[in-house]
Amino acid sequence: MTESKPAGRRSRLIFYQDQVVFDRVSGHFHRLNSSAALVLRALEGGMARDALPGLLEREYGIGHESAVRDAELFLNDLAVLRLHAGDRS
């Protein structure tokens, strides 16, 4: 498997291939769908939470309301899993 991680800092997450992430803190692997991988990589790269709907709109051509809802639902999932603690809104 090919490992990739953000440059310049040691992340708690290690991404393998396109859709698998390892959490160094919990010791768990997580399989992501393509949109979850896109958003989690963006967050790990420093993107602000409030910029996520725009990312989803551009990448998938969805409406603003859908993008806002999808971003919020995903952020809630991350909070439950404790995968991303950064609040960059």
FILOGU-760069 format. One line per 8 residues: their letters; for each residue y negated, z, x negated of N, C-alpha, C, O. Coordinates in Angstrom, 1 decimal, m for minus. Layout:
% FILOGU-760069
a = Y Z X Y Z X Y Z X Y Z X | ...
***
This chain:
% FILOGU-760069
mteskpag = 1.2 0.0 m0.8 0.0 0.0 0.0 m1.2 0.0 m0.9 m1.3 0.6 m1.9 | m2.2 m0.7 m0.4 m3.5 m0.7 m1.2 m4.4 0.3 m0.6 m4.7 0.4 0.6 | m5.0 1.1 m1.5 m5.9 2.2 m1.2 m7.3 1.7 m1.3 m7.6 1.0 m2.3 | m8.2 2.1 m0.4 m9.6 1.8 m0.6 m10.4 3.1 m0.1 m10.0 3.7 0.9 | m11.5 3.3 m0.8 m12.3 4.5 m0.4 m13.7 4.2 m0.7 m14.0 3.3 m1.6 | m14.7 4.8 0.0 m16.1 4.6 m0.3 m16.4 4.9 m1.8 m15.9 5.9 m2.3 | m17.3 4.1 m2.3 m17.7 4.3 m3.7 m18.7 5.4 m3.8 m19.4 5.7 m2.9 | m18.6 6.1 m4.9 m19.6 7.1 m5.2 m19.3 8.5 m4.7 m20.0 9.5 m5.2
rrsrlify = m18.3 8.7 m3.9 m18.0 10.1 m3.5 m16.5 10.1 m3.1 m15.9 9.1 m2.8 | m16.0 11.3 m3.2 m14.6 11.5 m2.8 m14.5 11.9 m1.4 m14.9 13.0 m1.0 | m14.0 11.0 m0.6 m13.9 11.2 0.8 m12.6 12.0 1.1 m11.7 12.0 0.4 | m12.7 12.8 2.2 m11.5 13.5 2.7 m10.5 12.5 3.2 m9.3 12.8 3.4 | m10.9 11.3 3.6 m10.0 10.2 4.1 m9.7 9.2 3.1 m10.6 8.7 2.4 | m8.5 8.7 3.1 m8.1 7.6 2.3 m7.6 6.5 3.2 m6.6 6.8 4.0 | m8.1 5.3 3.1 m7.7 4.2 4.0 m6.7 3.4 3.2 m6.8 3.1 2.1 | m5.6 3.1 3.9 m4.5 2.3 3.4 m4.4 1.0 4.3 m4.4 1.1 5.5
qdqvvfdr = m4.4 m0.1 3.6 m4.3 m1.4 4.4 m5.5 m1.4 5.3 m6.6 m0.9 5.0 | m5.4 m2.0 6.5 m6.5 m2.1 7.4 m6.5 m1.0 8.4 m7.6 m0.6 8.9 | m5.4 m0.4 8.8 m5.4 0.5 9.9 m4.6 1.8 9.8 m4.1 2.3 10.8 | m4.5 2.3 8.6 m3.8 3.6 8.3 m4.8 4.4 7.5 m5.3 3.9 6.5 | m4.9 5.7 7.9 m5.8 6.6 7.2 m5.1 7.9 6.9 m4.4 8.4 7.8 | m5.2 8.4 5.7 m4.7 9.7 5.3 m5.8 10.7 5.3 m6.8 10.5 4.6 | m5.6 11.8 5.9 m6.6 12.9 5.9 m6.1 13.9 4.8 m5.1 14.6 5.0 | m6.9 14.0 3.7 m6.6 14.9 2.6 m6.5 16.4 3.1 m5.8 17.2 2.5
vsghfhrl = m7.3 16.7 4.1 m7.5 18.1 4.5 m6.2 18.6 5.3 m5.6 19.6 5.0 | m5.9 17.8 6.3 m4.8 18.1 7.2 m3.4 17.7 6.6 m2.4 18.2 7.0 | m3.4 16.7 5.8 m2.2 16.1 5.2 m1.5 15.2 6.2 m0.3 14.8 6.0 | m2.2 14.7 7.2 m1.7 13.8 8.2 m2.1 12.4 8.0 m3.2 12.1 7.5 | m1.2 11.5 8.3 m1.5 10.0 8.4 m1.9 9.7 9.8 m1.3 10.3 10.7 | m2.8 8.8 10.0 m3.2 8.3 11.4 m3.2 6.8 11.4 m3.7 6.2 10.4 | m2.6 6.2 12.4 m2.7 4.8 12.6 m3.8 4.5 13.5 m3.9 5.1 14.6 | m4.7 3.5 13.1 m5.9 3.2 13.9 m5.8 1.8 14.4 m5.1 0.9 13.8
nssaalvl = m6.4 1.5 15.6 m6.5 0.1 16.0 m7.7 m0.5 15.2 m8.4 0.3 14.5 | m7.9 m1.7 15.4 m9.0 m2.4 14.5 m10.4 m1.9 14.8 m11.1 m1.7 13.9 | m10.7 m1.6 16.1 m12.0 m1.1 16.4 m12.2 0.4 15.9 m13.3 0.7 15.4 | m11.2 1.2 15.9 m11.2 2.5 15.4 m11.4 2.5 13.9 m12.2 3.3 13.3 | m10.7 1.6 13.2 m10.8 1.5 11.8 m12.2 1.0 11.4 m12.8 1.6 10.4 | m12.8 0.1 12.2 m14.1 m0.4 11.9 m15.1 0.8 12.0 m16.0 0.9 11.1 | m15.1 1.5 13.1 m16.0 2.6 13.3 m15.8 3.7 12.3 m16.8 4.3 11.8 | m14.6 4.1 12.0 m14.4 5.2 11.1 m14.8 4.8 9.7 m15.4 5.6 8.9
raleggma = m14.6 3.6 9.3 m15.1 3.1 8.0 m16.6 3.1 7.9 m17.2 3.5 6.9 | m17.2 2.7 9.0 m18.7 2.7 9.1 m19.2 4.1 8.9 m20.2 4.4 8.2 | m18.6 5.1 9.7 m19.1 6.5 9.5 m18.9 7.0 8.1 m19.8 7.6 7.6 | m17.7 6.7 7.5 m17.4 7.2 6.2 m18.4 6.5 5.2 m18.7 7.1 4.1 | m18.9 5.3 5.5 m19.8 4.6 4.6 m21.3 5.1 4.8 m22.2 4.6 4.1 | m21.5 6.0 5.8 m22.8 6.6 6.0 m23.6 6.1 7.2 m24.7 6.5 7.4 | m23.0 5.3 8.0 m23.7 4.8 9.2 m23.9 6.0 10.1 m23.1 6.8 10.3 | m25.1 5.9 10.7 m25.5 7.0 11.7 m24.7 6.8 13.0 m24.4 5.7 13.4
rdalpgll = m24.4 7.9 13.6 m23.6 7.9 14.9 m24.3 7.0 15.9 m23.7 6.3 16.7 | m25.7 7.1 16.0 m26.4 6.4 17.0 m26.4 4.9 16.8 m26.8 4.1 17.6 | m26.0 4.4 15.6 m25.9 3.0 15.3 m24.6 2.4 15.6 m24.4 1.2 15.6 | m23.6 3.2 16.0 m22.2 2.7 16.3 m22.2 1.8 17.5 m21.5 0.7 17.4 | m22.9 2.0 18.6 m22.9 1.1 19.7 m23.3 m0.3 19.3 m22.7 m1.3 19.7 | m24.3 m0.4 18.5 m24.8 m1.7 18.0 m23.8 m2.4 17.1 m23.6 m3.6 17.2 | m23.0 m1.7 16.3 m22.0 m2.2 15.5 m20.9 m2.8 16.4 m20.4 m3.9 16.2 | m20.5 m2.1 17.5 m19.5 m2.6 18.4 m20.0 m3.8 19.2 m19.2 m4.7 19.4
ereygigh = m21.2 m3.8 19.6 m21.8 m4.9 20.3 m21.7 m6.2 19.4 m21.3 m7.2 19.9 | m22.1 m6.1 18.2 m22.1 m7.2 17.3 m20.7 m7.7 17.0 m20.4 m8.9 17.0 | m19.8 m6.8 16.7 m18.5 m7.1 16.3 m17.6 m7.7 17.4 m16.8 m8.6 17.2 | m17.8 m7.1 18.6 m16.9 m7.5 19.7 m17.6 m8.2 20.8 m16.9 m8.6 21.8 | m18.9 m8.4 20.8 m19.6 m9.1 21.8 m19.6 m8.4 23.2 m19.6 m9.0 24.2 | m19.5 m7.1 23.2 m19.5 m6.3 24.4 m20.9 m5.8 24.8 m21.8 m5.8 24.0 | m21.0 m5.5 26.1 m22.3 m5.0 26.5 m22.7 m3.6 26.0 m21.8 m2.9 25.5 | m24.0 m3.3 26.1 m24.5 m2.1 25.5 m23.8 m0.9 26.2 m23.4 0.1 25.4
esavrdae = m23.7 m0.8 27.5 m23.1 0.3 28.2 m21.7 0.6 27.7 m21.3 1.7 27.5 | m20.9 m0.5 27.6 m19.5 m0.4 27.2 m19.5 0.1 25.7 m18.6 1.0 25.4 | m20.4 m0.4 24.9 m20.4 0.0 23.5 m20.7 1.5 23.3 m20.2 2.2 22.5 | m21.7 2.0 24.1 m22.1 3.4 24.1 m20.9 4.2 24.5 m20.6 5.2 23.9 | m20.3 3.9 25.6 m19.2 4.6 26.1 m18.0 4.7 25.1 m17.5 5.7 24.9 | m17.7 3.5 24.6 m16.6 3.4 23.6 m16.9 4.3 22.4 m16.0 4.9 21.8 | m18.1 4.2 21.9 m18.5 5.0 20.7 m18.4 6.5 21.0 m17.8 7.2 20.2 | m18.9 6.9 22.1 m18.8 8.3 22.5 m17.4 8.8 22.7 m17.0 9.9 22.2
lflndlav = m16.5 8.0 23.3 m15.1 8.4 23.5 m14.4 8.5 22.1 m13.6 9.4 21.9 | m14.7 7.6 21.2 m14.1 7.6 19.9 m14.6 8.8 19.1 m13.8 9.5 18.4 | m15.9 9.1 19.2 m16.4 10.3 18.5 m15.8 11.6 19.0 m15.5 12.5 18.3 | m15.5 11.6 20.3 m14.8 12.8 20.9 m13.4 12.9 20.3 m13.0 14.0 20.0 | m12.7 11.7 20.2 m11.4 11.8 19.6 m11.4 12.3 18.2 m10.6 13.1 17.8 | m12.4 11.8 17.4 m12.5 12.3 16.1 m12.8 13.8 16.0 m12.2 14.5 15.1 | m13.6 14.3 16.9 m13.8 15.7 17.0 m12.6 16.5 17.3 m12.3 17.6 16.6 | m11.8 16.0 18.2 m10.5 16.7 18.5 m9.6 16.7 17.3 m8.9 17.7 17.0
lrlhagdr = m9.5 15.6 16.6 m8.6 15.5 15.4 m9.3 16.1 14.2 m8.6 16.3 13.2 | m10.6 16.4 14.2 m11.3 16.9 13.1 m11.3 16.0 11.9 m11.2 16.4 10.8 | m11.4 14.7 12.2 m11.3 13.7 11.1 m12.7 13.4 10.5 m12.8 13.0 9.4 | m13.7 13.6 11.3 m15.1 13.3 10.7 m16.0 14.3 11.2 m16.4 14.4 12.4 | m16.5 15.2 10.3 m17.4 16.3 10.6 m18.8 15.9 10.5 m19.7 16.7 11.0 | m19.1 14.8 9.8 m20.5 14.5 9.5 m21.3 14.1 10.8 m20.9 13.3 11.6 | m22.5 14.8 11.0 m23.3 14.4 12.1 m24.5 13.8 11.5 m25.5 14.4 11.1 | m24.5 12.4 11.6 m25.6 11.6 11.0 m26.4 10.9 12.0 m26.9 9.8 11.8
s = m26.5 11.6 13.2 m27.3 10.9 14.3 m28.8 11.1 14.1 m29.6 10.6 14.9
***
